[in-house]
């Protein structure tokens, strides 16, 4: 009988101490901030990663995946990939939505490729006169554009096409021929 009582007592002491141990070693909320960065699908956390590290990146608001909407200063209309892509780029929309949003693929600090809603890349029409803007390519290619910001108003840009000409909206029929400055 005494062996049975001592086993019960030992079991009770074990359960009680295990419960105390679990409660005392519970997760403590840290009093420091964790900083992390996502690098190509890998989440990296380091003590030296601070927001100030990204201050020196030129055009840091035009990083990969940034969504841009372009509005013509001349006619006050938004650029649009007709049908979400697969055809020409026009400037005839009064408000911006998915078809008027271009996703940035950054090449360097000033050179970019643009992707439209249906995942086609923007480029110059190779089949036509070479000055129309189209979104028909499913793979990135020669459609690399340069974004030049206005120094006194960074929200205003000019876009230089791969052929060296700047994009310009015509008032009729609302498409993008190119011109040289």
Secondary structure, 3 states (H helix, E strand, C coil): CHHHHHHHHHHHHHHHHHHHHHHHCCCCCCCCCCCEEEECCEEEECCCCCHHHHHHCCCHHHCCCCEECCECCCCCCEEEEHHHCCCEEEEEECCCCCCCCEEEEECCCCEEEEECCCCCEEEECCCCCCCCEEEEECCCCCCCEEEEEECCEEEEEEEECCCCCEEEECCCCCEEEEECC
